[in-house]
């Protein structure tokens, strides 16, 4: 994969892929829920999880009122992708950054070209995060952040 690759151009047949809920981490004052998607194994390799951590650190804004976000890292034959999402202070807007890197250097993050956001597998976790956020944070008299953090999705999709 190169940074000038047009994401979505390589022919890929849809098949079920493993989606794993990973441990939540604290990053720069943010609480980040983490997911792994893999076309190669049940859970992405440790170096792929490190790639995701790097992308999270580069994406999250440094704000005094840091909050909640999530990452969805995806390892595939041609390289790795990660979507980093974080909720705005008013709790209604999701901000995202999508990054990619080739297997030859997982520290060489590049913004996803062509305004790419997420694939059908990554959207499983993103859709779940939206629903969990509405259910536990927006639709209750008082936000239940512990319930939001406990709500995850995993399986083959």
C-alpha positions as CSV (number, residue, x, y, z in Angstrom):
1,X,0.0,0.0,0.0
2,X,1.2,3.5,-0.7
3,X,-0.2,6.8,0.5
4,X,-1.5,7.6,-3.0
5,X,-3.5,4.4,-3.1
6,X,-7.2,5.0,-3.9
7,X,-9.0,3.3,-1.0
8,X,-11.8,1.2,-2.2
9,X,-10.3,0.4,-5.6
10,X,-8.8,-3.1,-4.8
11,X,-11.3,-5.8,-5.5
12,X,-12.5,-7.5,-2.3
13,X,-15.2,-10.0,-1.8
14,X,-17.4,-9.6,1.3
15,X,-16.9,-12.3,3.9
16,X,-17.4,-12.4,7.6
17,X,-14.6,-10.8,9.6
18,X,-13.8,-10.9,13.3
19,X,-14.6,-7.8,15.3
20,X,-13.1,-7.8,18.8
21,X,-13.8,-5.4,21.7
22,X,-10.5,-4.4,23.2
23,X,-9.7,-2.9,26.6
24,X,-10.6,0.8,27.1
25,X,-7.6,3.1,27.4
26,X,-7.0,6.6,28.7
27,X,-5.2,8.8,26.2
28,X,-4.3,12.5,26.8
29,X,-7.3,12.9,29.1
30,X,-9.7,11.1,26.8
31,X,-11.4,7.7,27.5
32,X,-11.1,5.7,24.3
33,X,-13.1,2.5,23.6
34,X,-11.2,0.2,21.2
35,X,-12.1,-2.3,18.6
36,X,-10.1,-4.6,16.3
37,X,-11.2,-5.9,12.9
38,X,-9.2,-8.5,11.1
39,X,-9.3,-10.3,7.8
40,X,-6.3,-12.4,8.9
41,X,-7.0,-13.7,12.4
42,X,-9.4,-13.4,15.4
43,X,-7.7,-10.3,16.9
44,X,-5.3,-7.9,15.2
45,X,-1.6,-8.4,16.0
46,X,0.1,-6.4,18.8
47,X,2.0,-4.2,16.3
48,X,-1.4,-3.3,14.6
49,X,-2.8,-2.3,18.0
50,X,0.3,-0.1,18.5
51,X,-0.5,1.5,15.1
52,X,-4.0,2.3,16.3
53,X,-2.6,3.8,19.6
54,X,-0.4,6.1,17.5
55,X,-3.3,7.2,15.4
56,X,-5.4,7.9,18.4
57,X,-2.6,10.1,19.9
58,X,-2.3,12.0,16.6
59,X,-6.1,12.5,16.2
60,X,-7.5,13.5,19.5
61,X,-7.5,17.3,20.2
62,X,-5.8,18.6,23.3
63,X,-8.7,20.2,25.1
64,X,-9.2,21.0,28.7
65,X,-12.5,19.2,28.7
66,X,-11.4,15.9,27.2
67,X,-14.1,13.3,26.9
68,X,-14.9,10.1,25.2
69,X,-14.0,8.5,21.9
70,X,-13.3,5.2,20.2
71,X,-11.0,3.6,17.6
72,X,-11.6,0.8,15.2
73,X,-8.4,-0.7,13.8
74,X,-8.6,-3.0,10.8
75,X,-5.8,-5.3,9.5
76,X,-6.1,-6.5,6.0
77,X,-3.8,-8.2,3.4
78,X,-2.7,-4.8,1.9
79,X,-2.1,-2.9,5.2
80,X,-3.9,-1.5,8.2
81,X,-6.5,1.2,8.7
82,X,-7.9,2.9,11.8
83,X,-10.9,5.1,12.3
84,X,-10.6,7.4,15.4
85,X,-13.8,9.0,16.5
86,X,-14.5,11.4,19.4
87,X,-17.6,13.1,20.7
88,X,-17.8,16.9,20.8
89,X,-18.3,18.8,24.1
90,X,-22.0,19.2,23.3
91,X,-22.2,15.4,22.9
92,X,-24.1,15.5,19.6
93,X,-21.3,15.6,17.0
94,X,-18.9,12.8,16.1
95,X,-15.5,13.9,14.8
96,X,-13.4,11.4,12.9
97,X,-10.0,10.8,11.4
98,X,-9.1,7.8,9.3
99,X,-5.5,6.7,8.9
100,X,-3.7,4.0,6.9
101,X,-0.3,2.4,6.8
102,X,1.4,-0.4,4.9
103,X,2.8,-3.5,6.5
104,X,6.3,-2.3,5.8
105,X,6.1,0.5,8.3
106,X,3.1,0.8,10.7
107,X,4.5,4.0,12.1
108,X,4.2,5.8,8.8
109,X,0.6,6.9,9.3
110,X,-1.1,8.6,6.3
111,X,-4.5,10.2,6.2
112,X,-6.9,8.1,4.2
113,X,-7.1,9.4,0.7
114,X,-10.2,10.3,-1.2
115,X,-12.1,11.3,1.9
116,X,-12.5,7.7,2.8
117,X,-14.1,7.2,6.3
118,X,-14.8,3.5,7.0
119,X,-15.5,0.2,5.4
120,X,-18.6,-2.1,6.0
121,X,-16.8,-3.9,8.8
122,X,-15.6,-0.8,10.6
123,X,-19.1,0.6,10.4
124,X,-20.4,-2.2,12.6
125,X,-18.4,-0.8,15.5
126,X,-19.2,2.8,14.6
127,X,-22.9,2.1,14.3
128,X,-22.8,0.4,17.7
129,X,-21.0,3.3,19.2
130,X,-23.6,5.7,18.0
131,X,-26.4,3.6,19.4
132,X,-24.7,3.1,22.8
133,X,-23.9,6.9,23.0
134,X,-27.6,7.8,22.4
135,X,-28.9,5.1,24.8
136,X,-26.5,5.7,27.7
137,X,-25.5,9.4,27.4
138,X,-28.1,11.3,25.5
139,X,-31.4,9.6,26.3
140,X,-31.1,9.6,30.1
141,X,-31.7,12.3,32.6
142,X,-28.1,12.0,33.6
143,X,-25.4,10.5,31.4
144,X,-24.3,7.0,32.4
145,X,-20.8,6.9,31.1
146,X,-20.0,3.6,32.9
147,X,-22.8,1.9,31.0
148,X,-21.6,3.5,27.7
149,X,-18.1,2.2,28.3
150,X,-19.4,-1.3,29.2
151,X,-21.5,-1.5,26.0
152,X,-19.4,-3.1,23.2
153,X,-19.9,-5.2,20.1
154,X,-18.0,-8.3,19.1
155,X,-18.4,-11.3,16.8
156,X,-18.2,-12.1,13.1
157,X,-19.9,-9.6,10.8
